[in-house]
Amino acid sequence: MIDIRYPPYDGKLAKFRSMSEMKPNFDRDGREIKGLGYWLGLLAGLGGESFKSTLLRWVVVALVVIGARRLQVNTGLPSFLR
């Protein structure tokens, strides 16, 4: 980075521009900026940090849904609550 201050300037300006064009992934207060990809991954992965934890969470969700469906059929809920 300090190379840009001293001659010869061949190629240094291009290197400086490439380094300064990148944007950081945090705001002025140091909080991480989270984009659309982050939120989609969080929702699809149910907040799991690894493939195993994500898979386990999806299995638990599926079991809860299956259990709720069976409970729904057995209790005779009105059609608007199903």
Secondary structure, 3 states (H helix, E strand, C coil): CHHHHCCCCCCHHHHHHHHHHCCCCECCCCCECCCHHHHHHHHHCCCCCCHHHHHHHHHHHHHHHHHHHHHHHHHCCCHHHC
